[in-house]
Amino acid sequence: MAQLVYETTDTDFADRAIEALRAADVPCYRTGLGYHEQAAATGRVWSEAQVCIYIERDTDYARANELLVGLGAVTEKPLPPRWVFVLAAALLAMLSLWIAVTYR
């Protein structure tokens, strides 16, 4: 079953990625247009069409990801663990309480 590995609006990057994946013997394909198009209904609204890059073998995912990052694919940085947010909220609540009690 095909697996999505990357989405972009940059058709040049998508073309380079497909070429690199195929050169590395990773069966793949792309879908989508990847350019801005004017909405037919209003004539003024613009929308971005995505180019989606798929690989055909799940076992190629790690290799495909390496190749895409090597070509300059944008990677998302993971969010910090949930406990960091909980701790920050608790500290903020304690600080707010201290200010409220101190400056009555």
C-alpha positions as CSV (number, residue, x, y, z in Angstrom):
1,M,0.0,0.0,0.0
2,A,1.3,3.5,-0.9
3,Q,2.5,5.7,1.9
4,L,2.6,9.5,1.9
5,V,6.1,10.7,2.7
6,Y,6.0,14.5,1.9
7,E,3.7,17.3,0.9
8,T,4.8,20.6,-0.7
9,T,3.6,23.3,-3.1
10,D,7.1,23.4,-4.7
11,T,6.8,21.5,-8.0
12,D,10.6,21.8,-8.7
13,F,11.4,20.2,-5.3
14,A,8.8,17.5,-5.9
15,D,10.4,16.7,-9.4
16,R,13.9,16.5,-7.9
17,A,12.6,14.3,-5.1
18,I,10.9,11.9,-7.4
19,E,14.0,11.7,-9.6
20,A,16.2,11.0,-6.5
21,L,13.9,8.4,-5.1
22,R,13.7,6.5,-8.4
23,A,17.5,6.7,-8.8
24,A,17.7,5.1,-5.3
25,D,15.4,2.3,-6.5
26,V,12.5,3.5,-4.3
27,P,9.2,3.1,-6.3
28,C,7.3,6.3,-5.9
29,Y,4.8,8.7,-7.5
30,R,3.3,12.1,-7.0
31,T,-0.2,13.6,-7.1
32,G,-1.4,17.2,-7.1
33,L,-0.7,20.4,-9.0
34,G,1.5,22.4,-6.6
35,Y,0.7,25.9,-7.7
36,H,-1.6,28.7,-6.7
37,E,-4.9,28.7,-8.5
38,Q,-7.7,31.2,-8.6
39,A,-11.0,29.9,-7.2
40,A,-13.6,29.7,-10.0
41,A,-16.5,30.7,-7.7
42,T,-15.4,34.2,-6.7
43,G,-12.5,34.9,-9.0
44,R,-10.5,36.5,-6.2
45,V,-9.8,33.8,-3.6
46,W,-6.5,32.0,-4.1
47,S,-5.8,28.5,-2.8
48,E,-2.6,26.4,-2.6
49,A,-2.6,22.9,-4.2
50,Q,-0.3,20.4,-2.6
51,V,2.0,18.0,-4.4
52,C,1.9,14.7,-2.4
53,I,4.9,12.3,-2.8
54,Y,4.1,8.7,-2.1
55,I,6.3,5.6,-1.9
56,E,4.9,2.2,-2.8
57,R,6.8,0.1,-0.3
58,D,6.5,0.8,3.5
59,T,10.0,-0.7,4.0
60,D,11.5,2.2,2.0
61,Y,10.1,4.9,4.3
62,A,13.4,5.5,6.3
63,R,15.5,5.6,3.1
64,A,13.0,8.0,1.4
65,N,13.0,10.3,4.4
66,E,16.8,10.4,4.4
67,L,16.8,11.3,0.7
68,L,14.1,14.0,1.1
69,V,15.9,15.6,4.0
70,G,19.2,15.5,2.0
71,L,17.5,17.3,-0.8
72,G,16.4,20.1,1.6
73,A,12.9,18.9,2.7
74,V,11.5,20.9,5.6
75,T,11.2,18.9,8.8
76,E,8.9,19.6,11.6
77,K,10.4,19.9,15.1
78,P,8.5,17.9,17.6
79,L,6.7,19.6,20.5
80,P,8.1,19.3,24.0
81,P,6.6,16.6,26.2
82,R,3.2,17.4,27.8
83,W,4.8,17.7,31.3
84,V,6.7,20.8,30.2
85,F,3.4,22.5,29.4
86,V,1.8,21.3,32.7
87,L,4.8,22.5,34.7
88,A,4.8,25.9,32.9
89,A,1.0,26.3,33.6
90,A,1.5,25.4,37.3
91,L,4.4,27.9,37.7
92,L,2.3,30.6,36.0
93,A,-0.6,29.8,38.3
94,M,1.6,30.0,41.4
95,L,3.2,33.3,40.2
96,S,-0.3,34.8,39.6
97,L,-1.5,33.7,43.0
98,W,1.6,35.1,44.7
99,I,1.1,38.4,42.9
100,A,-2.5,38.5,43.9
101,V,-1.8,37.8,47.6
102,T,1.2,40.2,47.8
103,Y,-0.4,43.2,46.1
104,R,-3.9,43.3,47.6
